[in-house]
Amino acid sequence: MIHIKTKPGLPSGIPPKLLKNAAQKTLEHQGVPKPHSLTVLLSDDSQLQTLNREYLGIDASTDVLSFPSGETDLETGNKYLGDVILSVPRAGRQAKAAGHPLEAEAQLLIVHGVLHLLGHDHAHPQEKTLMWKAQGEILKNLGLGHIQVRED
C-alpha cells in the first residue's frame, strides 16, 4: 500500500494517482515482493531543510529525502519500506527550469526517492551508474523517457 499525504495547508496540484503509480512502477521494476507499504509526503522547502539538517547535517533545502524503514506497518502488518518526502515548491522550480510539467518532475523525484528507500545510492560512480540506469528505465515505463535523469 502506498500512502500519499500532504503537509496541511500546502496546495500541491499533483494527482496522488500519478505519485502512487510512479512508486508502484519503481517497486515492480526492482522486484520488491508484496505485501509492502510506504508513505509519500508532499511538503515544502522549510520542512526538507529542517530534515536535511537534522538527519544529514546539511543546512539546505533539497528536492526529495528518503527515510528507509524495513519495519512492519502496525496498521496492515506489511513490510514498511519507509518515507519519501518531496518539496513541491522545489519540484516546481526544477520542472520550470527543465521545461517540463510539475507532474513529470514529481514522478521523477518519487522514482528517485523510492530507489533510495530500496538501498540505491549515487555517492560513488558505480552506484550512480546503476541507480541512473534503473531510474531511466522506470521513467521510460512511465512514459517519461524524454525526461533527463537528474545529476546530483
N, C-alpha and C positions, 0 to 999 in steps of 0.2 A: 504494500500500500504506500502510495506517495501522498504525503500531506503538503498542501500549499497554504502558507499563512502569509498575511501581510501586516506589517507594522501598523498599528492603529493610526488613522489619520493620513496614511500615505496613499495617494492615488497612483496606481501602477499602470493601468490601462493595458496590462499584459494578460491575455486569456490564460487562466490556470491550466486549461486543457493542453495548450502548447507546451507549457513547462513540464507537466506530467508526462507528456509524450516524449519530450527530449530526455528526461530522466529514465523513462522506461526503455527507450531505444538504447541508451548507454548501458543499462544493466543487461539487456539482452545481448548486446554486442560483446560484452565482457563475460557472458556465460554465468551470471550470478544466479544461483539456484533460488527458487521460490520456496517458502514464503519469506518475504523481507519487507522492510519499510524504511522510509527516510522522510525527512522534513526539508522543505524548501521555504525559506523565509525571505520575503521581499522587504527590503529595508532601505536605509538611506546612508549617505556618506558618513554622517556623525557616528552612527552605530558601528559601521565597519571600521572606522578609525579607532574607536574605543576597543573593539575586539582585537584588532590587529596589534594595538599597543599592549593590551593585557596578555595576549596569548603568544604573540610572535616577537614582541619587543620592538615593533616598527610603528612609530608615531605618525602614521599617514593613513589616509583612506585607501581603499582598494576596491576593485570591482566585485570580487567574489572570494569568500572564505569557506573552507570545508573543515568540519569537525567530525572525524570518524568516531564511531562508537563500537560497533560489534557486539553490543549487549542485546538483551531481549526486551522487546517492546512490551511493557506491562499491560497495555490495553488489548493487544492482539496475540501475544505470545510469539510473534515473528521476530526474526533476527533484525535488530535495529541498526542500520548501516551508519546513521549519523545525520548531521545537519549541513545544509548548503545555504549560505546567506549571501544574498545578492543585493548590491546597491543599485536601485532603479535609476536614481539621477545619474550615477556614473555610467551605467549601461546606456542611458540616453545620449550622453555626451559622446561616448565611444561610437555609438551607432551613427550619430550625425557626422562625426569625423571620418568614419569609414564609408559613408554614403549608402548605408542600408537601414532597414527599419529596426526600431527598438525590439520588436518581436524576434527578429533574427539574432540580434546581439544577445538578448536574454537566453535564447536557446543555446547559443554558443557557450555562454557562461555557465549554464546548467550542466551541459555536457562536461565542460572543464572541471566544474566543482564535483560532479559525481565521480569522474575519473580519479580525482584526488581522494574521495572517500574510499575508493577501491584500492588505494595504495600507489597510484601513479604519481610521479613527480617529474619535475623538469630542472632539478638542481644541477644535474650532470648531463653532458651532451648525449650519452647513450640513452639515458632515461627520457630525455626530452624528445629524442627521435621516436621512441616507442609511443610516448604519450601523444605527440603531434600526429603520428600516423593513425592511431586509434581515433583521435578527435576528428581528423579529416574524413575517415570512413563513416563515422557516425553522422557527421554533418551531411555527408552525401546521402545517407539513408533517410535523413530528414528532409531532403530536397533542398539543402543549403550548401551544396557543393561549391557554389560560387563565392561563399564567404571565406575570407582568408583566415587561416588558423593563426590566432594571435601569437605574437612573440613577446614573452615576458622578459 
